[in-house]
Amino acid sequence: MENSKANKAIEAYNKGDYQKAIDLFSSVLETEHSSAELYNNIALCYSSIGDSEKAEKNFLKAQELNPKLPQIYINLADIYYKKKDFMNGIQLLSQGIYELPENLVLRHYLARFYMEDSRLDLAVDELYKILDAQPENFDAYYDLARVNFELGNYDVAIENFENVLEYKDNNEWVYYYLAQAYEANNEVDKAISNYLKAIAVNYNFIPAYKKVGILFLAREDYEDAVEYFEDYLEMDIPQEEKSQIRELVERIKKKQKNG
C-alpha cells in the first residue's frame, strides 16, 4: 500500500471525511495488490456513511482475501446486528470461529446473536465455553445470567449476577437485574435490598423506585412504599404514570389513616 495515500486515507477517516477516505483507499487499490486490510478499511468507511450494502460487499471481499482477520468478522457482525439479520450474523461468526477457534470475542458475539435470535440454549453453550477459558470474564457471567433469567432458571441467574458483582460492584443495572431475579425467585427481602443498592449507586435510576415501592407495599411497609413512590413521582415519567401513582399513594395514605 502506498504509504502517503494510505496515511492520507486514514487521516481522512479519523476526521470523519469518509468519502474522501473511500476515494483515497480506492486509489491505492488501483496501484497495489488487493489486501484484506484495505477492503476492511473501505468497508468501514461505507459503514460510517450508512451504506451497509457496499460495506458488506467490501467486508466479504476482505474475508475472501484473508479469512483469519478477526476484525472483519466483528465489523460485519455489527452491521448484521444493527439490521437484525441474525441468520447471516450467526453464519458469519460460526465461520469466523472455524477459522479462529481460540478467538473468544467472536464466540461472545455469536452467543449474543443466539440470544437475540431466541436460541438461548445455544447461547448458554457458547458462554460456558468462554468461561472455561476465561473464568473471570464478567461480561460472560452477565449474559449467562440474563439468558438463565429468560429461561426461568432464577437460581442460576442469581448465581451469575452475583459473580458479576465480584468484578463490577458499582453498576446499577447489575443490582437491578439481580433484584429482578430475586423477586422472580420469591426472595422479596433480597430483591428489595438490591433495588436499594441500585438506587444508592445512581440516585436517578428511575425503574428501581417503582419496583421497590411495589415490594414494600406487598410487604405492607406502607411508609417505605409511600416514600419511594413519592420519590418516583419526582422523576421524569409519563403524566399518565404519575396520575396512577398519585392515586395509589392516596389510597395507601387513606388505608394508613383508617388503620
Stockholm file with secondary structure:
# STOCKHOLM 1.0

chainA/1-259         MENSKANKAIEAYNKGDYQKAIDLFSSVLETEHSSAELYNNIALCYSSIGDSEKAEKNFLKAQELNPKLPQIYINLADIYYKKKDFMNGIQLLSQGIYELPENLVLRHYLARFYMEDSRLDLAVDELYKILDAQPENFDAYYDLARVNFELGNYDVAIENFENVLEYKDNNEWVYYYLAQAYEANNEVDKAISNYLKAIAVNYNFIPAYKKVGILFLAREDYEDAVEYFEDYLEMDIPQEEKSQIRELVERIKKKQKNG
#=GR chainA/1-259 SS CCHHHHHHHHHHHHTTCHHHHHHHHHHHHHHSCCCHHHHHHHHHHHHHTTCHHHHHHHHHHHHHHCTTCHHHHHHHHHHHHHTTCHHHHHHHHHHHHHHCTTCHHHHHHHHHHHHHTTCHHHHHHHHHHHHHHCTTCHHHHHHHHHHHHHHTCHHHHHHHHHHHHHHCCSCHHHHHHHHHHHHHTTCHHHHHHHHHHHHHHCTTCHHHHHHHHHHHHHTTCHHHHHHHHHHHHTSSCCHHHHHHHHHHHHHHHHHHHTC
#=GC SS_cons         CCHHHHHHHHHHHHTTCHHHHHHHHHHHHHHSCCCHHHHHHHHHHHHHTTCHHHHHHHHHHHHHHCTTCHHHHHHHHHHHHHTTCHHHHHHHHHHHHHHCTTCHHHHHHHHHHHHHTTCHHHHHHHHHHHHHHCTTCHHHHHHHHHHHHHHTCHHHHHHHHHHHHHHCCSCHHHHHHHHHHHHHTTCHHHHHHHHHHHHHHCTTCHHHHHHHHHHHHHTTCHHHHHHHHHHHHTSSCCHHHHHHHHHHHHHHHHHHHTC
//
